[in-house]
Amino acid sequence: MLATFTNGRVTLLQDLVFGLCVLAEQGPFPFNQLTLEEIDLVLSLIDFNPTCPAEYTESLRFHRKALTDKAEASQPTIVCKWCGVQTATPCDYSPTHNSCEHA
């Protein structure tokens, strides 16, 4: 079992039921239920403290990467009407050049 880490601003612990958690006012809050903003806040509160066990920071970074990958995958893709290229933003068609920005 990991040691509880606290630096006066944040307390991290390993709960037998929830696993790695942030200690909140309501009790332990699991890392895997944190939002991207909450993970960034916890990482900033840890502030690269060398006494923080690596398992905590690695787990937070893992969950952060999973959330960012999920957000990137859920972004809608648009198919260009003129050339068929998939893009995240609509492209402009230039009638004078008879092409879009992808061609």
C-alpha positions in Angstrom: 0.0 0.0 0.0 1.3 3.4 -0.9 2.0 6.0 1.7 -0.3 8.9 2.0 1.2 12.0 0.4 0.4 15.5 1.7 2.2 18.8 1.1 -0.3 21.1 2.9 -2.2 21.9 -0.3 -3.3 18.5 -1.5 -3.5 15.0 0.1 -3.2 11.9 -2.1 -3.9 8.4 -0.7 -4.5 4.8 -1.8 -8.0 3.7 -0.6 -8.7 0.0 -0.4 -12.1 0.4 -2.2 -11.4 3.2 -4.7 -7.7 2.9 -5.4 -5.6 6.0 -5.8 -7.6 9.1 -4.6 -7.5 12.7 -3.8 -8.7 13.4 -0.3 -11.6 15.9 -0.7 -13.9 17.4 1.8 -16.5 14.7 1.1 -13.9 11.9 1.4 -11.6 10.1 -1.1 -12.2 11.0 -4.7 -10.8 8.4 -7.2 -8.3 9.6 -9.8 -10.3 7.9 -12.6 -13.3 10.1 -11.9 -11.4 13.4 -12.1 -11.9 15.8 -15.0 -9.1 17.1 -17.1 -9.2 20.4 -15.3 -9.2 18.7 -11.9 -6.2 16.5 -12.8 -4.3 19.6 -14.0 -5.2 21.3 -10.6 -3.9 18.3 -8.6 -0.7 18.2 -10.6 -0.1 21.9 -10.1 -0.8 21.5 -6.4 1.8 18.6 -6.2 4.2 21.1 -7.8 6.8 18.5 -8.8 7.4 17.6 -5.2 10.2 15.0 -5.1 8.7 13.4 -2.0 5.5 12.5 -3.8 5.5 8.8 -4.7 5.9 8.3 -8.5 2.8 6.0 -8.6 0.6 9.0 -7.9 2.1 11.3 -10.6 2.3 8.5 -13.1 -1.4 7.5 -12.5 -2.5 11.2 -12.8 -0.6 11.6 -16.0 -2.0 8.3 -17.4 -5.6 9.4 -16.6 -4.8 12.9 -18.1 -3.6 11.3 -21.3 -6.6 9.0 -21.5 -8.9 12.0 -21.2 -7.1 14.1 -23.8 -7.0 11.1 -26.2 -10.7 10.6 -25.7 -11.4 14.4 -26.3 -9.3 14.3 -29.5 -11.1 11.2 -30.8 -14.5 12.7 -30.1 -13.9 15.9 -32.2 -16.1 15.9 -35.2 -14.5 15.5 -38.6 -15.8 17.4 -41.6 -15.5 16.1 -45.1 -14.5 18.7 -47.6 -17.2 19.0 -50.2 -14.8 19.7 -53.0 -11.9 17.2 -52.5 -13.2 14.7 -49.9 -10.4 15.3 -47.3 -11.5 14.9 -43.7 -10.6 17.9 -41.6 -11.6 19.3 -38.1 -12.5 22.7 -39.6 -14.4 23.6 -42.7 -12.3 24.7 -45.6 -12.7 27.6 -48.0 -13.4 27.0 -51.6 -11.7 29.4 -54.0 -13.8 29.8 -57.2 -11.1 31.8 -58.9 -8.6 29.0 -58.5 -11.3 26.3 -58.8 -9.9 24.5 -55.8 -10.1 24.3 -52.0 -7.3 24.8 -49.5 -6.5 21.1 -49.6 -5.8 20.8 -53.3 
